[in-house]
Amino acid sequence: MERVMGGIGRFLVMLAVLQFLVACSDKVNPGSVEVRRQQVTGVTLAQITPALVDSYYESAGTVRPKTTTTISARTTGTVLAIKVREGQRVKAGQTLILLDDRDAGQRLAAAEAGHNEALRGLDEAAQRRSLADITYKRYRNLSDEKVISPQEMDQIESQKKVADIGYQRAQEGVSRARAQLEEARINKNFSTLAAPFPGLVTEKRIEEGSLATPGTPLMVLEDTSQYRVDLYLDERMGPKVKLGMAVPVVLTSEGRQITGALGEIVQAVDPSTRTFLVKVFLKDGSLRSGLFARVLVPQGKKEALLVPRGAVLEKGQLSGLYVVDEKGVMTYRIVKLGQISGDRIEVLSGLRSNERIAVAGVDKAIDGGVVKQ
């Protein structure tokens, strides 16, 4: 009897379990569960289609001044004063360094004295020549009248020639003394070192009290009126570049773009790299030497997907867009960006043609949210 009752109990338990499973299978239908998504409002959508844009060859370089000058001494002297400091902007002709000019001053005084002496010698020679001319004319008349002998006339002619030679020598002496005086004045001016052009003092290589000698570098000055970026382009770009061509220059560290112009093209191709050198000139007073620059050299047209720069959302080191599918579901998608074109930027990968993205109100977008129309 107990054995029969135990079997009936096990049967009832199994029956209950089976009924529970059947009931569950009736209530749960896989695939029919709906996920409740958060609605998003205040977002503007736009469909992105390919656009015809300029194609660029990109090359990187460093901003540097068009001209860099090393200010050096041209005479020997002790540095008395340094009138500017590193990082200071100077005007053309502004005094930079003063050297001890006492020796040059003494040489200038001696040259002035020699020049004055030569002028007095020229006056003396001129008077002798004038007297010799008068005497010669008198004796010529006497010789024509046969009053004096030919020997006396020869002696007077010789005196006249000597006086003429003396005058010429005195003239040459004055020219020589004048040249020495000018040289002394120039050498004295070497004691004052001035800026040859308006620019920026980038380096000081001597201190007050030090001895400067001819050729000693004292200071480095950059011409800030114009800068340049040296680039090496692929040889296939040779026919596509020309002097004066406008090229966009992107200053990565400052997050801005300026326009430069091709000022020099060296058409000779380096056989090891198959590249040639071009120089892009920039006129922008706010530039600084040493900045990293990306230069975009035009090379034709191409189709590209362009999105507003405001649609790009940075998350850490990654850039992405909020893409919206046909059901209005938003998905944050990582993309690879390319060149900037005004207020738009090229998407190289991560976005397909004719997809919709959030272009305004991006700060309200939610990954997985549904855009409320």
Secondary structure by P-SEA (a helix, b strand, c coil): caaaaaaaaaaaaaaaaaaaaaaaaaccccccbbbbbbbbccbbbbbbbbbbbbbbbbbbbbbbbcbbbbbbbccccccccccccccccccccccccccccaaaaaaaaaaaaaaaaaaaaaaaaaaaaaaaaaaaaaaaaaaaaccccaaaaaaaaaaaaaaaaaaaaaaaaaaaaaaaaaaaaaaaaccbbbbcccccccccccccccccccccccbbbbbccbbbbbbbbcccccccccccbbbbbbbccccbbbbbbbccccccccccccbbbbbbbbbccccccbbbbbbbbbcbbbbbbbcccccccccccbbbbbcccccccccbbbbbbccccccbbbbcccccccccccccccccccccbbbcc
